[in-house]
Amino acid sequence: MQDLEKLAQELRRRGKSEGVRALAESADGQKLGAMIDGSAAERALRSGDSAALQQIMRGVLGTDEGRRLVAELQRLMEK
């Protein structure tokens, strides 16, 4: 979880946190959020279960919405 906190701090420092929030609140972000089992993702993050996290990410990236969000996130981070 410390790595996620560092990531959040870095996003705020670079002025990107609002852009990431907007992506999460977009139609694609909402669809993906509904597809992901939040409690399973939290457990995997807290326990450091990289295999479970990889499986979650494969599921996300296997959708059109996930691929679009990743592309938008990459554009956001390049600015």
C-alpha positions in Angstrom: 0.0 0.0 0.0 2.9 2.4 0.5 3.7 2.2 -3.2 0.2 3.3 -4.0 0.4 6.2 -1.5 3.7 7.2 -3.1 2.0 7.1 -6.5 -0.9 9.2 -5.3 1.6 11.8 -3.9 3.5 11.9 -7.2 0.3 12.3 -9.2 -0.7 15.3 -6.9 2.8 16.8 -7.1 2.7 16.6 -10.9 -0.9 18.0 -11.1 -2.3 14.8 -12.6 -4.6 13.6 -9.8 -7.7 15.5 -11.2 -7.1 14.0 -14.7 -6.9 10.5 -13.2 -10.1 11.2 -11.2 -11.9 12.3 -14.4 -10.8 9.1 -16.2 -12.2 7.1 -13.3 -15.5 8.9 -13.4 -15.8 8.6 -17.2 -18.2 6.2 -18.8 -15.4 3.7 -19.5 -14.1 4.1 -15.9 -17.5 3.5 -14.5 -18.0 0.4 -16.6 -14.7 -1.1 -15.5 -15.4 -0.2 -11.9 -18.6 -2.2 -12.1 -16.7 -5.2 -13.6 -14.0 -5.3 -10.9 -14.5 -7.0 -7.5 -13.2 -4.2 -5.3 -12.8 -6.3 -2.2 -10.7 -8.9 -4.2 -8.6 -6.1 -5.6 -8.1 -4.6 -2.1 -7.2 -7.9 -0.6 -4.6 -8.5 -3.4 -3.1 -5.1 -3.0 -2.9 -5.4 0.8 -1.4 -8.9 0.7 0.9 -8.1 -2.2 -0.6 -10.9 -4.3 0.9 -10.1 -7.7 -0.7 -13.1 -9.4 -4.2 -11.9 -8.4 -3.4 -8.4 -9.4 -2.1 -9.5 -12.8 -5.3 -11.5 -13.4 -7.4 -8.5 -12.5 -5.3 -6.3 -14.9 -5.6 -8.9 -17.7 -9.4 -8.8 -17.3 -9.4 -5.0 -17.5 -7.0 -4.8 -20.4 -9.0 -7.5 -22.2 -11.9 -5.0 -22.7 -12.2 -2.1 -25.1 -12.9 0.2 -22.2 -9.7 -0.8 -20.4 -7.6 -0.3 -23.5 -9.2 3.1 -24.1 -8.5 4.1 -20.4 -4.9 3.0 -20.6 -4.4 5.0 -23.8 -5.9 8.1 -22.1 -3.8 7.6 -19.0 -0.7 7.4 -21.1 -1.6 10.6 -22.9 -2.3 12.3 -19.5 1.0 11.3 -18.1 2.9 12.5 -21.1 1.6 16.1 -20.7 
